[in-house]
Amino acid sequence: MISIILMVIVALIVFFFGAGMNKAMSGAILLSMITGFACTINAIEKDKKK
């Protein structure tokens, strides 16, 4: 659940910063995907420690 929230927050932040550079959507999608992958890897690593 937290990964979805993080992806949305990152996408919104990058969308507004990227709007000034005419690259709003591509940056938002890219960093949202990176955040999602990082959260997935983090969840897998936490599961291995148990």
C-alpha positions in Angstrom: 0.0 0.0 0.0 2.8 2.4 0.9 4.5 1.8 -2.5 1.4 3.0 -4.4 1.2 6.2 -2.2 4.9 6.9 -2.8 4.5 6.4 -6.6 1.7 8.8 -6.7 3.5 11.5 -4.6 6.7 11.2 -6.7 4.7 11.3 -10.0 2.9 14.5 -8.9 6.1 16.2 -7.7 8.0 15.4 -10.9 5.0 16.3 -13.1 5.0 19.9 -11.7 8.8 20.3 -11.9 8.9 18.8 -15.4 6.1 21.1 -16.6 8.7 23.9 -16.8 10.9 21.8 -19.1 8.2 20.5 -21.3 8.9 16.9 -20.1 6.2 16.6 -17.5 4.7 13.2 -18.3 7.9 11.3 -19.3 9.7 12.3 -16.1 6.6 11.5 -13.9 6.2 8.1 -15.5 10.0 7.3 -15.2 10.4 8.2 -11.6 7.1 6.6 -10.6 8.3 3.3 -12.1 11.7 3.6 -10.4 9.9 4.2 -7.1 7.7 1.2 -7.7 10.6 -1.1 -8.5 12.5 0.1 -5.4 9.5 -0.6 -3.1 9.1 -4.0 -4.7 12.8 -4.9 -4.1 12.5 -3.5 -0.6 9.5 -5.7 0.2 11.3 -8.8 -1.2 14.4 -8.1 0.9 12.3 -7.6 4.0 10.5 -11.0 3.4 13.9 -12.8 3.0 15.1 -11.5 6.4 12.2 -13.2 8.2 
